[in-house]
Amino acid sequence: MKIIRRIGSSPRARGSVSGETCPDIFELNDGSFAVIGTDATESLESELPADAVRADHERIVVVSRETLIRAKADIPDD
């Protein structure tokens, strides 16, 4: 697996100069996406809808609204 490009604006372009708020989204060479965000598994797992499950190796990650909105234009339609 390799990162091929950032999706959306860099954290610095979104105002993160301290390195403490750095959510980010990347497209991988297999077409998947990798996300840097805040691990919220413990606080959100009980909130998942009945038809949603999380495998032991998966985490629930939160990214800011601004991060996702700025990434929208870079997300492929197919």
N, CA, C and O atoms as a Tripos MOL2 file, in Angstrom:
@<TRIPOS>MOLECULE
protein
  312   311    78     0     0
PROTEIN
NO_CHARGES

@<TRIPOS>ATOM
      1 N           0.8340   -1.1720    0.0000 N.3       1 MET1
      2 CA          0.0000    0.0000    0.0000 C.3       1 MET1
      3 C           0.8850    1.2430    0.0000 C.2       1 MET1
      4 O           1.8760    1.3210    0.7260 O.2       1 MET1
      5 N           0.5030    2.2110   -0.8290 N.am      2 LYS2
      6 CA          1.2480    3.4640   -0.9010 C.3       2 LYS2
      7 C           0.2790    4.6310   -1.0470 C.2       2 LYS2
      8 O          -0.7580    4.5190   -1.7000 O.2       2 LYS2
      9 N           0.6360    5.7520   -0.4270 N.am      3 ILE3
     10 CA         -0.1380    6.9780   -0.5900 C.3       3 ILE3
     11 C           0.2290    7.5720   -1.9440 C.2       3 ILE3
     12 O           1.4050    7.7580   -2.2560 O.2       3 ILE3
     13 N          -0.8080    7.8720   -2.7540 N.am      4 ILE4
     14 CA         -0.5220    8.4790   -4.0530 C.3       4 ILE4
     15 C          -0.8410    9.9710   -4.0890 C.2       4 ILE4
     16 O          -0.2520   10.7110   -4.8760 O.2       4 ILE4
     17 N          -1.7820   10.4230   -3.2300 N.am      5 ARG5
     18 CA         -2.0540   11.8600   -3.2030 C.3       5 ARG5
     19 C          -2.8990   12.2280   -1.9960 C.2       5 ARG5
     20 O          -3.6080   11.3950   -1.4330 O.2       5 ARG5
     21 N          -2.8100   13.4780   -1.6180 N.am      6 ARG6
     22 CA         -3.6630   14.0360   -0.5700 C.3       6 ARG6
     23 C          -5.0150   14.3590   -1.2060 C.2       6 ARG6
     24 O          -5.0860   14.7700   -2.3640 O.2       6 ARG6
     25 N          -6.0630   14.1690   -0.4470 N.am      7 ILE7
     26 CA         -7.4130   14.5400   -0.8680 C.3       7 ILE7
     27 C          -7.7860   15.7920   -0.0760 C.2       7 ILE7
     28 O          -7.9120   15.7390    1.1470 O.2       7 ILE7
     29 N          -7.9600   16.9030   -0.7610 N.am      8 GLY8
     30 CA         -8.3070   18.1530   -0.0860 C.3       8 GLY8
     31 C          -7.0800   18.9600    0.2810 C.2       8 GLY8
     32 O          -5.9790   18.7130   -0.2100 O.2       8 GLY8
     33 N          -7.2910   19.9220    1.1480 N.am      9 SER9
     34 CA         -6.2400   20.8530    1.5590 C.3       9 SER9
     35 C          -5.3690   20.2470    2.6560 C.2       9 SER9
     36 O          -5.8180   19.3950    3.4230 O.2       9 SER9
     37 N          -4.1300   20.6970    2.7160 N.am     10 SER10
     38 CA         -3.2380   20.2520    3.7860 C.3      10 SER10
     39 C          -3.6900   20.8560    5.1110 C.2      10 SER10
     40 O          -4.3830   21.8730    5.1220 O.2      10 SER10
     41 N          -3.3040   20.2400    6.2290 N.am     11 PRO11
     42 CA         -3.6440   20.8320    7.5240 C.3      11 PRO11
     43 C          -3.1570   22.2850    7.6430 C.2      11 PRO11
     44 O          -3.8630   23.1320    8.1900 O.2      11 PRO11
     45 N          -1.9680   22.5690    7.1380 N.am     12 ARG12
     46 CA         -1.4380   23.9390    7.2050 C.3      12 ARG12
     47 C          -2.3540   24.9020    6.4360 C.2      12 ARG12
     48 O          -2.5970   26.0180    6.8950 O.2      12 ARG12
     49 N          -2.8580   24.4830    5.2780 N.am     13 ALA13
     50 CA         -3.7560   25.3410    4.4960 C.3      13 ALA13
     51 C          -5.0860   25.5690    5.2070 C.2      13 ALA13
     52 O          -5.7850   26.5460    4.9370 O.2      13 ALA13
     53 N          -5.4310   24.6550    6.1220 N.am     14 ARG14
     54 CA         -6.6530   24.8050    6.9020 C.3      14 ARG14
     55 C          -6.3940   25.5060    8.2300 C.2      14 ARG14
     56 O          -7.2930   25.5960    9.0660 O.2      14 ARG14
     57 N          -5.1690   26.0050    8.4350 N.am     15 GLY15
     58 CA         -4.8840   26.8020    9.6140 C.3      15 GLY15
     59 C          -4.1410   26.1070   10.7350 C.2      15 GLY15
     60 O          -3.9290   26.7140   11.7850 O.2      15 GLY15
     61 N          -3.7370   24.8560   10.5560 N.am     16 SER16
     62 CA         -2.9990   24.1520   11.6020 C.3      16 SER16
     63 C          -1.5160   24.4800   11.4800 C.2      16 SER16
     64 O          -0.8360   23.9800   10.5840 O.2      16 SER16
     65 N          -1.0250   25.3100   12.3700 N.am     17 VAL17
     66 CA          0.3940   25.6530   12.3510 C.3      17 VAL17
     67 C           1.1490   25.0160   13.5130 C.2      17 VAL17
     68 O           2.3800   25.0100   13.5320 O.2      17 VAL17
     69 N           0.4080   24.4780   14.4830 N.am     18 SER18
     70 CA          1.0560   23.9080   15.6620 C.3      18 SER18
     71 C           1.3120   22.4120   15.5280 C.2      18 SER18
     72 O           2.0790   21.8500   16.3110 O.2      18 SER18
     73 N           0.6870   21.7540   14.5530 N.am     19 GLY19
     74 CA          0.8250   20.3100   14.4180 C.3      19 GLY19
     75 C          -0.0680   19.5460   15.3650 C.2      19 GLY19
     76 O           0.0400   18.3240   15.4590 O.2      19 GLY19
     77 N          -0.9600   20.2430   16.0810 N.am     20 GLU20
     78 CA         -1.8440   19.5830   17.0390 C.3      20 GLU20
     79 C          -3.2070   19.2470   16.4440 C.2      20 GLU20
     80 O          -3.9370   18.4360   17.0130 O.2      20 GLU20
     81 N          -3.5640   19.8420   15.3280 N.am     21 THR21
     82 CA         -4.8540   19.5800   14.6840 C.3      21 THR21
     83 C          -4.5690   19.2630   13.2240 C.2      21 THR21
     84 O          -4.5330   20.1550   12.3770 O.2      21 THR21
     85 N          -4.3680   17.9910   12.9420 N.am     22 CYS22
     86 CA         -3.8950   17.6210   11.6070 C.3      22 CYS22
     87 C          -4.7240   16.5330   10.9360 C.2      22 CYS22
     88 O          -4.1420   15.6200   10.3510 O.2      22 CYS22
     89 N          -6.0590   16.5840   10.9920 N.am     23 PRO23
     90 CA         -6.7980   15.5730   10.2450 C.3      23 PRO23
     91 C          -6.4260   15.6590    8.7740 C.2      23 PRO23
     92 O          -6.1680   16.7460    8.2570 O.2      23 PRO23
     93 N          -6.3970   14.5220    8.1010 N.am     24 ASP24
     94 CA         -5.9590   14.4990    6.7110 C.3      24 ASP24
     95 C          -6.5660   13.2800    6.0230 C.2      24 ASP24
     96 O          -6.9010   12.2920    6.6770 O.2      24 ASP24
     97 N          -6.7050   13.3550    4.7140 N.am     25 ILE25
     98 CA         -7.2600   12.2550    3.9230 C.3      25 ILE25
     99 C          -6.3280   12.0160    2.7380 C.2      25 ILE25
    100 O          -5.8910   12.9590    2.0780 O.2      25 ILE25
    101 N          -6.0300   10.7460    2.4770 N.am     26 PHE26
    102 CA         -5.1290   10.3800    1.3880 C.3      26 PHE26
    103 C          -5.7470    9.2800    0.5350 C.2      26 PHE26
    104 O          -6.4370    8.4010    1.0510 O.2      26 PHE26
    105 N          -5.4980    9.3300   -0.7730 N.am     27 GLU27
    106 CA         -5.8880    8.2430   -1.6640 C.3      27 GLU27
    107 C          -4.7090    7.2790   -1.7670 C.2      27 GLU27
    108 O          -3.5580    7.6970   -1.8940 O.2      27 GLU27
    109 N          -5.0150    5.9870   -1.7090 N.am     28 LEU28
    110 CA         -3.9840    4.9680   -1.7840 C.3      28 LEU28
    111 C          -3.9320    4.3590   -3.1790 C.2      28 LEU28
    112 O          -4.8820    4.4830   -3.9520 O.2      28 LEU28
    113 N          -2.8310    3.7070   -3.4950 N.am     29 ASN29
    114 CA         -2.6410    3.1660   -4.8430 C.3      29 ASN29
    115 C          -3.6300    2.0590   -5.2010 C.2      29 ASN29
    116 O          -3.7640    1.7190   -6.3760 O.2      29 ASN29
    117 N          -4.3220    1.4930   -4.2200 N.am     30 ASP30
    118 CA         -5.3320    0.4750   -4.5340 C.3      30 ASP30
    119 C          -6.7310    1.0650   -4.6520 C.2      30 ASP30
    120 O          -7.7030    0.3270   -4.8130 O.2      30 ASP30
    121 N          -6.8430    2.4140   -4.5730 N.am     31 GLY31
    122 CA         -8.1350    3.0790   -4.6830 C.3      31 GLY31
    123 C          -8.8070    3.3280   -3.3430 C.2      31 GLY31
    124 O          -9.8220    4.0220   -3.2850 O.2      31 GLY31
    125 N          -8.2630    2.7780   -2.2680 N.am     32 SER32
    126 CA         -8.8000    3.0160   -0.9290 C.3      32 SER32
    127 C          -8.3550    4.3840   -0.4310 C.2      32 SER32
    128 O          -7.5380    5.0510   -1.0650 O.2      32 SER32
    129 N          -8.8980    4.7930    0.7060 N.am     33 PHE33
    130 CA         -8.5330    6.0570    1.3220 C.3      33 PHE33
    131 C          -8.0340    5.8080    2.7350 C.2      33 PHE33
    132 O          -8.5450    4.9380    3.4400 O.2      33 PHE33
    133 N          -7.0310    6.5780    3.1440 N.am     34 ALA34
    134 CA         -6.5190    6.5410    4.5100 C.3      34 ALA34
    135 C          -6.8540    7.8800    5.1610 C.2      34 ALA34
    136 O          -6.7760    8.9310    4.5260 O.2      34 ALA34
    137 N          -7.2280    7.8230    6.4370 N.am     35 VAL35
    138 CA         -7.6590    9.0140    7.1520 C.3      35 VAL35
    139 C          -6.8490    9.1730    8.4320 C.2      35 VAL35
    140 O          -6.6790    8.2220    9.1960 O.2      35 VAL35
    141 N          -6.3550   10.3810    8.6550 N.am     36 ILE36
    142 CA         -5.7840   10.7310    9.9500 C.3      36 ILE36
    143 C          -6.8530   11.5400   10.6700 C.2      36 ILE36
    144 O          -7.2850   12.5860   10.1870 O.2      36 ILE36
    145 N          -7.2690   11.0530   11.8120 N.am     37 GLY37
    146 CA         -8.2970   11.7420   12.5800 C.3      37 GLY37
    147 C          -8.2140   11.3510   14.0400 C.2      37 GLY37
    148 O          -7.2930   10.6480   14.4540 O.2      37 GLY37
    149 N          -9.1610   11.8000   14.8010 N.am     38 THR38
    150 CA         -9.2110   11.5140   16.2310 C.3      38 THR38
    151 C          -9.9170   10.1820   16.4480 C.2      38 THR38
    152 O         -11.0320    9.9810   15.9660 O.2      38 THR38
    153 N          -9.2780    9.2820   17.1650 N.am     39 ASP39
    154 CA         -9.8780    7.9850   17.4760 C.3      39 ASP39
    155 C         -11.0280    8.2080   18.4530 C.2      39 ASP39
    156 O         -10.8120    8.6360   19.5870 O.2      39 ASP39
    157 N         -12.2480    7.9180   18.0080 N.am     40 ALA40
    158 CA        -13.4420    8.0990   18.8320 C.3      40 ALA40
    159 C         -14.1870    6.7820   18.9980 C.2      40 ALA40
    160 O         -15.3880    6.7710   19.2680 O.2      40 ALA40
    161 N         -13.4760    5.6770   18.8370 N.am     41 THR41
    162 CA        -14.1080    4.3650   18.8840 C.3      41 THR41
    163 C         -14.8770    4.1540   20.1860 C.2      41 THR41
    164 O         -16.0450    3.7640   20.1620 O.2      41 THR41
    165 N         -14.2390    4.4050   21.3030 N.am     42 GLU42
    166 CA        -14.8880    4.1420   22.5940 C.3      42 GLU42
    167 C         -16.1480    4.9750   22.7880 C.2      42 GLU42
    168 O         -17.1480    4.4720   23.3010 O.2      42 GLU42
    169 N         -16.1120    6.2390   22.3860 N.am     43 SER43
    170 CA        -17.2680    7.0970   22.6280 C.3      43 SER43
    171 C         -18.3740    6.9450   21.5910 C.2      43 SER43
    172 O         -19.5250    7.2760   21.8730 O.2      43 SER43
    173 N         -18.0510    6.4490   20.3910 N.am     44 LEU44
    174 CA        -19.0690    6.3610   19.3360 C.3      44 LEU44
    175 C         -19.5630    4.9580   19.0340 C.2      44 LEU44
    176 O         -20.6070    4.8070   18.3980 O.2      44 LEU44
    177 N         -18.8570    3.9380   19.4630 N.am     45 GLU45
    178 CA        -19.2530    2.5780   19.1080 C.3      45 GLU45
    179 C         -20.6870    2.2600   19.5460 C.2      45 GLU45
    180 O         -21.4270    1.6160   18.8020 O.2      45 GLU45
    181 N         -21.0760    2.6910   20.7140 N.am     46 SER46
    182 CA        -22.4410    2.4130   21.1930 C.3      46 SER46
    183 C         -23.4860    3.2160   20.4310 C.2      46 SER46
    184 O         -24.6790    2.9280   20.5330 O.2      46 SER46
    185 N         -23.0560    4.2200   19.6690 N.am     47 GLU47
    186 CA        -23.9650    5.0560   18.8830 C.3      47 GLU47
    187 C         -24.2020    4.5170   17.4710 C.2      47 GLU47
    188 O         -25.0650    5.0200   16.7510 O.2      47 GLU47
    189 N         -23.4400    3.4960   17.0750 N.am     48 LEU48
    190 CA        -23.5870    2.9580   15.7150 C.3      48 LEU48
    191 C         -24.9930    2.3970   15.5040 C.2      48 LEU48
    192 O         -25.5690    1.8220   16.4270 O.2      48 LEU48
    193 N         -25.5490    2.5540   14.3100 N.am     49 PRO49
    194 CA        -26.8510    1.9560   14.0100 C.3      49 PRO49
    195 C         -26.7590    0.4300   14.0910 C.2      49 PRO49
    196 O         -25.6690   -0.1350   13.9930 O.2      49 PRO49
    197 N         -27.8790   -0.2200   14.2650 N.am     50 ALA50
    198 CA        -27.9210   -1.6700   14.4470 C.3      50 ALA50
    199 C         -27.2960   -2.4280   13.2780 C.2      50 ALA50
    200 O         -26.7700   -3.5230   13.4750 O.2      50 ALA50
    201 N         -27.3420   -1.8770   12.0750 N.am     51 ASP51
    202 CA        -26.8000   -2.5910   10.9140 C.3      51 ASP51
    203 C         -25.3500   -2.2280   10.6220 C.2      51 ASP51
    204 O         -24.8290   -2.6070    9.5730 O.2      51 ASP51
    205 N         -24.6790   -1.5020   11.5230 N.am     52 ALA52
    206 CA        -23.2640   -1.1460   11.3630 C.3      52 ALA52
    207 C         -22.4400   -1.9320   12.3790 C.2      52 ALA52
    208 O         -22.8060   -2.0350   13.5490 O.2      52 ALA52
    209 N         -21.3320   -2.4780   11.9160 N.am     53 VAL53
    210 CA        -20.4450   -3.2250   12.8050 C.3      53 VAL53
    211 C         -19.0170   -2.7590   12.5980 C.2      53 VAL53
    212 O         -18.6820   -2.1960   11.5560 O.2      53 VAL53
    213 N         -18.1800   -2.9960   13.5940 N.am     54 ARG54
    214 CA        -16.7680   -2.6440   13.5340 C.3      54 ARG54
    215 C         -15.9600   -3.8840   13.8730 C.2      54 ARG54
    216 O         -16.1560   -4.4880   14.9270 O.2      54 ARG54
    217 N         -15.0550   -4.2650   12.9860 N.am     55 ALA55
    218 CA        -14.1820   -5.4030   13.2450 C.3      55 ALA55
    219 C         -13.1420   -4.9950   14.2910 C.2      55 ALA55
    220 O         -12.8960   -3.8060   14.4920 O.2      55 ALA55
    221 N         -12.5420   -5.9690   14.9460 N.am     56 ASP56
    222 CA        -11.5490   -5.6880   15.9830 C.3      56 ASP56
    223 C         -10.3780   -4.8490   15.4730 C.2      56 ASP56
    224 O          -9.7940   -4.0790   16.2360 O.2      56 ASP56
    225 N         -10.0310   -4.9890   14.2050 N.am     57 HIS57
    226 CA         -8.9030   -4.2390   13.6590 C.3      57 HIS57
    227 C          -9.3050   -2.8540   13.1410 C.2      57 HIS57
    228 O          -8.4470   -2.1230   12.6460 O.2      57 HIS57
    229 N         -10.5650   -2.4780   13.2410 N.am     58 GLU58
    230 CA        -11.0520   -1.1920   12.7450 C.3      58 GLU58
    231 C         -11.2890   -0.2200   13.9000 C.2      58 GLU58
    232 O         -11.5950   -0.6250   15.0210 O.2      58 GLU58
    233 N         -11.1420    1.0660   13.5990 N.am     59 ARG59
    234 CA        -11.3770    2.1240   14.5710 C.3      59 ARG59
    235 C         -12.3560    3.1210   13.9600 C.2      59 ARG59
    236 O         -12.4070    3.2730   12.7390 O.2      59 ARG59
    237 N         -13.1190    3.7870   14.7870 N.am     60 ILE60
    238 CA        -13.9830    4.8780   14.3460 C.3      60 ILE60
    239 C         -13.1680    6.1550   14.4890 C.2      60 ILE60
    240 O         -12.7260    6.5050   15.5840 O.2      60 ILE60
    241 N         -12.9750    6.8490   13.3680 N.am     61 VAL61
    242 CA        -12.1250    8.0370   13.3400 C.3      61 VAL61
    243 C         -12.9610    9.2410   12.9530 C.2      61 VAL61
    244 O         -13.7830    9.1740   12.0390 O.2      61 VAL61
    245 N         -12.7450   10.3320   13.6500 N.am     62 VAL62
    246 CA        -13.4610   11.5760   13.3860 C.3      62 VAL62
    247 C         -12.5140   12.5660   12.7080 C.2      62 VAL62
    248 O         -11.3870   12.7720   13.1570 O.2      62 VAL62
    249 N         -12.9900   13.1750   11.6200 N.am     63 VAL63
    250 CA        -12.2780   14.2870   10.9870 C.3      63 VAL63
    251 C         -13.2100   15.4940   11.0130 C.2      63 VAL63
    252 O         -14.4320   15.3470   11.0450 O.2      63 VAL63
    253 N         -12.6380   16.6500   11.0000 N.am     64 SER64
    254 CA        -13.4560   17.8520   11.0680 C.3      64 SER64
    255 C         -14.3000   18.0120    9.8030 C.2      64 SER64
    256 O         -13.9540   17.5000    8.7380 O.2      64 SER64
    257 N         -15.3900   18.7180    9.9420 N.am     65 ARG65
    258 CA        -16.2610   19.0110    8.8030 C.3      65 ARG65
    259 C         -15.4780   19.7350    7.7130 C.2      65 ARG65
    260 O         -15.6190   19.4220    6.5300 O.2      65 ARG65
    261 N         -14.6530   20.7040    8.1130 N.am     66 GLU66
    262 CA        -13.8660   21.4670    7.1450 C.3      66 GLU66
    263 C         -12.9360   20.5560    6.3340 C.2      66 GLU66
    264 O         -12.7840   20.7400    5.1270 O.2      66 GLU66
    265 N         -12.3170   19.5770    6.9980 N.am     67 THR67
    266 CA        -11.4270   18.6510    6.3010 C.3      67 THR67
    267 C         -12.1730   17.9110    5.2050 C.2      67 THR67
    268 O         -11.6940   17.8230    4.0740 O.2      67 THR67
    269 N         -13.3380   17.3810    5.5320 N.am     68 LEU68
    270 CA        -14.0990   16.6060    4.5530 C.3      68 LEU68
    271 C         -14.6740   17.4840    3.4520 C.2      68 LEU68
    272 O         -14.6690   17.0930    2.2840 O.2      68 LEU68
    273 N         -15.1630   18.6480    3.8030 N.am     69 ILE69
    274 CA        -15.7180   19.5460    2.7860 C.3      69 ILE69
    275 C         -14.6410   19.9860    1.8040 C.2      69 ILE69
    276 O         -14.8940   20.0510    0.6010 O.2      69 ILE69
    277 N         -13.4360   20.2900    2.3020 N.am     70 ARG70
    278 CA        -12.3530   20.6820    1.4010 C.3      70 ARG70
    279 C         -11.8580   19.5010    0.5610 C.2      70 ARG70
    280 O         -11.2520   19.7050   -0.4910 O.2      70 ARG70
    281 N         -12.1030   18.2960    1.0040 N.am     71 ALA71
    282 CA        -11.6920   17.1110    0.2380 C.3      71 ALA71
    283 C         -12.7150   16.7350   -0.8380 C.2      71 ALA71
    284 O         -12.3870   16.0260   -1.7890 O.2      71 ALA71
    285 N         -13.9300   17.2030   -0.6890 N.am     72 LYS72
    286 CA        -15.0240   16.8080   -1.5810 C.3      72 LYS72
    287 C         -14.6880   16.9480   -3.0630 C.2      72 LYS72
    288 O         -14.9820   16.0460   -3.8470 O.2      72 LYS72
    289 N         -14.0920   18.0390   -3.4510 N.am     73 ALA73
    290 CA        -13.7940   18.2860   -4.8630 C.3      73 ALA73
    291 C         -12.7520   17.3090   -5.4020 C.2      73 ALA73
    292 O         -12.7080   17.0650   -6.6080 O.2      73 ALA73
    293 N         -11.9090   16.7450   -4.5310 N.am     74 ASP74
    294 CA        -10.8620   15.8360   -4.9590 C.3      74 ASP74
    295 C         -11.2720   14.3630   -4.9340 C.2      74 ASP74
    296 O         -10.5200   13.5050   -5.3960 O.2      74 ASP74
    297 N         -12.4380   14.0680   -4.4090 N.am     75 ILE75
    298 CA        -12.8770   12.6740   -4.3270 C.3      75 ILE75
    299 C         -13.4410   12.2590   -5.6860 C.2      75 ILE75
    300 O         -14.3590   12.8980   -6.2000 O.2      75 ILE75
    301 N         -12.8960   11.1980   -6.2640 N.am     76 PRO76
    302 CA        -13.3680   10.7700   -7.5940 C.3      76 PRO76
    303 C         -14.8270   10.3260   -7.5530 C.2      76 PRO76
    304 O         -15.3010    9.8270   -6.5320 O.2      76 PRO76
    305 N         -15.5300   10.5070   -8.6590 N.am     77 ASP77
    306 CA        -16.9170   10.0730   -8.7720 C.3      77 ASP77
    307 C         -17.0320    8.5680   -8.9930 C.2      77 ASP77
    308 O         -18.0840    7.9870   -8.7250 O.2      77 ASP77
    309 N         -15.9860    7.9400   -9.4690 N.am     78 ASP78
    310 CA        -16.0540    6.4950   -9.7170 C.3      78 ASP78
    311 C         -14.9100    5.7640   -9.0880 C.2      78 ASP78
    312 O         -14.8200    4.5420   -9.2030 O.2      78 ASP78
@<TRIPOS>BOND
     1     1     2 1
     2     2     3 1
     3     3     4 2
     4     3     5 am
     5     5     6 1
     6     6     7 1
     7     7     8 2
     8     7     9 am
     9     9    10 1
    10    10    11 1
    11    11    12 2
    12    11    13 am
    13    13    14 1
    14    14    15 1
    15    15    16 2
    16    15    17 am
    17    17    18 1
    18    18    19 1
    19    19    20 2
    20    19    21 am
    21    21    22 1
    22    22    23 1
    23    23    24 2
    24    23    25 am
    25    25    26 1
    26    26    27 1
    27    27    28 2
    28    27    29 am
    29    29    30 1
    30    30    31 1
    31    31    32 2
    32    31    33 am
    33    33    34 1
    34    34    35 1
    35    35    36 2
    36    35    37 am
    37    37    38 1
    38    38    39 1
    39    39    40 2
    40    39    41 am
    41    41    42 1
    42    42    43 1
    43    43    44 2
    44    43    45 am
    45    45    46 1
    46    46    47 1
    47    47    48 2
    48    47    49 am
    49    49    50 1
    50    50    51 1
    51    51    52 2
    52    51    53 am
    53    53    54 1
    54    54    55 1
    55    55    56 2
    56    55    57 am
    57    57    58 1
    58    58    59 1
    59    59    60 2
    60    59    61 am
    61    61    62 1
    62    62    63 1
    63    63    64 2
    64    63    65 am
    65    65    66 1
    66    66    67 1
    67    67    68 2
    68    67    69 am
    69    69    70 1
    70    70    71 1
    71    71    72 2
    72    71    73 am
    73    73    74 1
    74    74    75 1
    75    75    76 2
    76    75    77 am
    77    77    78 1
    78    78    79 1
    79    79    80 2
    80    79    81 am
    81    81    82 1
    82    82    83 1
    83    83    84 2
    84    83    85 am
    85    85    86 1
    86    86    87 1
    87    87    88 2
    88    87    89 am
    89    89    90 1
    90    90    91 1
    91    91    92 2
    92    91    93 am
    93    93    94 1
    94    94    95 1
    95    95    96 2
    96    95    97 am
    97    97    98 1
    98    98    99 1
    99    99   100 2
   100    99   101 am
   101   101   102 1
   102   102   103 1
   103   103   104 2
   104   103   105 am
   105   105   106 1
   106   106   107 1
   107   107   108 2
   108   107   109 am
   109   109   110 1
   110   110   111 1
   111   111   112 2
   112   111   113 am
   113   113   114 1
   114   114   115 1
   115   115   116 2
   116   115   117 am
   117   117   118 1
   118   118   119 1
   119   119   120 2
   120   119   121 am
   121   121   122 1
   122   122   123 1
   123   123   124 2
   124   123   125 am
   125   125   126 1
   126   126   127 1
   127   127   128 2
   128   127   129 am
   129   129   130 1
   130   130   131 1
   131   131   132 2
   132   131   133 am
   133   133   134 1
   134   134   135 1
   135   135   136 2
   136   135   137 am
   137   137   138 1
   138   138   139 1
   139   139   140 2
   140   139   141 am
   141   141   142 1
   142   142   143 1
   143   143   144 2
   144   143   145 am
   145   145   146 1
   146   146   147 1
   147   147   148 2
   148   147   149 am
   149   149   150 1
   150   150   151 1
   151   151   152 2
   152   151   153 am
   153   153   154 1
   154   154   155 1
   155   155   156 2
   156   155   157 am
   157   157   158 1
   158   158   159 1
   159   159   160 2
   160   159   161 am
   161   161   162 1
   162   162   163 1
   163   163   164 2
   164   163   165 am
   165   165   166 1
   166   166   167 1
   167   167   168 2
   168   167   169 am
   169   169   170 1
   170   170   171 1
   171   171   172 2
   172   171   173 am
   173   173   174 1
   174   174   175 1
   175   175   176 2
   176   175   177 am
   177   177   178 1
   178   178   179 1
   179   179   180 2
   180   179   181 am
   181   181   182 1
   182   182   183 1
   183   183   184 2
   184   183   185 am
   185   185   186 1
   186   186   187 1
   187   187   188 2
   188   187   189 am
   189   189   190 1
   190   190   191 1
   191   191   192 2
   192   191   193 am
   193   193   194 1
   194   194   195 1
   195   195   196 2
   196   195   197 am
   197   197   198 1
   198   198   199 1
   199   199   200 2
   200   199   201 am
   201   201   202 1
   202   202   203 1
   203   203   204 2
   204   203   205 am
   205   205   206 1
   206   206   207 1
   207   207   208 2
   208   207   209 am
   209   209   210 1
   210   210   211 1
   211   211   212 2
   212   211   213 am
   213   213   214 1
   214   214   215 1
   215   215   216 2
   216   215   217 am
   217   217   218 1
   218   218   219 1
   219   219   220 2
   220   219   221 am
   221   221   222 1
   222   222   223 1
   223   223   224 2
   224   223   225 am
   225   225   226 1
   226   226   227 1
   227   227   228 2
   228   227   229 am
   229   229   230 1
   230   230   231 1
   231   231   232 2
   232   231   233 am
   233   233   234 1
   234   234   235 1
   235   235   236 2
   236   235   237 am
   237   237   238 1
   238   238   239 1
   239   239   240 2
   240   239   241 am
   241   241   242 1
   242   242   243 1
   243   243   244 2
   244   243   245 am
   245   245   246 1
   246   246   247 1
   247   247   248 2
   248   247   249 am
   249   249   250 1
   250   250   251 1
   251   251   252 2
   252   251   253 am
   253   253   254 1
   254   254   255 1
   255   255   256 2
   256   255   257 am
   257   257   258 1
   258   258   259 1
   259   259   260 2
   260   259   261 am
   261   261   262 1
   262   262   263 1
   263   263   264 2
   264   263   265 am
   265   265   266 1
   266   266   267 1
   267   267   268 2
   268   267   269 am
   269   269   270 1
   270   270   271 1
   271   271   272 2
   272   271   273 am
   273   273   274 1
   274   274   275 1
   275   275   276 2
   276   275   277 am
   277   277   278 1
   278   278   279 1
   279   279   280 2
   280   279   281 am
   281   281   282 1
   282   282   283 1
   283   283   284 2
   284   283   285 am
   285   285   286 1
   286   286   287 1
   287   287   288 2
   288   287   289 am
   289   289   290 1
   290   290   291 1
   291   291   292 2
   292   291   293 am
   293   293   294 1
   294   294   295 1
   295   295   296 2
   296   295   297 am
   297   297   298 1
   298   298   299 1
   299   299   300 2
   300   299   301 am
   301   301   302 1
   302   302   303 1
   303   303   304 2
   304   303   305 am
   305   305   306 1
   306   306   307 1
   307   307   308 2
   308   307   309 am
   309   309   310 1
   310   310   311 1
   311   311   312 2
@<TRIPOS>SUBSTRUCTURE
     1 MET1         2 RESIDUE 1 A MET
     2 LYS2         6 RESIDUE 1 A LYS
     3 ILE3        10 RESIDUE 1 A ILE
     4 ILE4        14 RESIDUE 1 A ILE
     5 ARG5        18 RESIDUE 1 A ARG
     6 ARG6        22 RESIDUE 1 A ARG
     7 ILE7        26 RESIDUE 1 A ILE
     8 GLY8        30 RESIDUE 1 A GLY
     9 SER9        34 RESIDUE 1 A SER
    10 SER10       38 RESIDUE 1 A SER
    11 PRO11       42 RESIDUE 1 A PRO
    12 ARG12       46 RESIDUE 1 A ARG
    13 ALA13       50 RESIDUE 1 A ALA
    14 ARG14       54 RESIDUE 1 A ARG
    15 GLY15       58 RESIDUE 1 A GLY
    16 SER16       62 RESIDUE 1 A SER
    17 VAL17       66 RESIDUE 1 A VAL
    18 SER18       70 RESIDUE 1 A SER
    19 GLY19       74 RESIDUE 1 A GLY
    20 GLU20       78 RESIDUE 1 A GLU
    21 THR21       82 RESIDUE 1 A THR
    22 CYS22       86 RESIDUE 1 A CYS
    23 PRO23       90 RESIDUE 1 A PRO
    24 ASP24       94 RESIDUE 1 A ASP
    25 ILE25       98 RESIDUE 1 A ILE
    26 PHE26      102 RESIDUE 1 A PHE
    27 GLU27      106 RESIDUE 1 A GLU
    28 LEU28      110 RESIDUE 1 A LEU
    29 ASN29      114 RESIDUE 1 A ASN
    30 ASP30      118 RESIDUE 1 A ASP
    31 GLY31      122 RESIDUE 1 A GLY
    32 SER32      126 RESIDUE 1 A SER
    33 PHE33      130 RESIDUE 1 A PHE
    34 ALA34      134 RESIDUE 1 A ALA
    35 VAL35      138 RESIDUE 1 A VAL
    36 ILE36      142 RESIDUE 1 A ILE
    37 GLY37      146 RESIDUE 1 A GLY
    38 THR38      150 RESIDUE 1 A THR
    39 ASP39      154 RESIDUE 1 A ASP
    40 ALA40      158 RESIDUE 1 A ALA
    41 THR41      162 RESIDUE 1 A THR
    42 GLU42      166 RESIDUE 1 A GLU
    43 SER43      170 RESIDUE 1 A SER
    44 LEU44      174 RESIDUE 1 A LEU
    45 GLU45      178 RESIDUE 1 A GLU
    46 SER46      182 RESIDUE 1 A SER
    47 GLU47      186 RESIDUE 1 A GLU
    48 LEU48      190 RESIDUE 1 A LEU
    49 PRO49      194 RESIDUE 1 A PRO
    50 ALA50      198 RESIDUE 1 A ALA
    51 ASP51      202 RESIDUE 1 A ASP
    52 ALA52      206 RESIDUE 1 A ALA
    53 VAL53      210 RESIDUE 1 A VAL
    54 ARG54      214 RESIDUE 1 A ARG
    55 ALA55      218 RESIDUE 1 A ALA
    56 ASP56      222 RESIDUE 1 A ASP
    57 HIS57      226 RESIDUE 1 A HIS
    58 GLU58      230 RESIDUE 1 A GLU
    59 ARG59      234 RESIDUE 1 A ARG
    60 ILE60      238 RESIDUE 1 A ILE
    61 VAL61      242 RESIDUE 1 A VAL
    62 VAL62      246 RESIDUE 1 A VAL
    63 VAL63      250 RESIDUE 1 A VAL
    64 SER64      254 RESIDUE 1 A SER
    65 ARG65      258 RESIDUE 1 A ARG
    66 GLU66      262 RESIDUE 1 A GLU
    67 THR67      266 RESIDUE 1 A THR
    68 LEU68      270 RESIDUE 1 A LEU
    69 ILE69      274 RESIDUE 1 A ILE
    70 ARG70      278 RESIDUE 1 A ARG
    71 ALA71      282 RESIDUE 1 A ALA
    72 LYS72      286 RESIDUE 1 A LYS
    73 ALA73      290 RESIDUE 1 A ALA
    74 ASP74      294 RESIDUE 1 A ASP
    75 ILE75      298 RESIDUE 1 A ILE
    76 PRO76      302 RESIDUE 1 A PRO
    77 ASP77      306 RESIDUE 1 A ASP
    78 ASP78      310 RESIDUE 1 A ASP
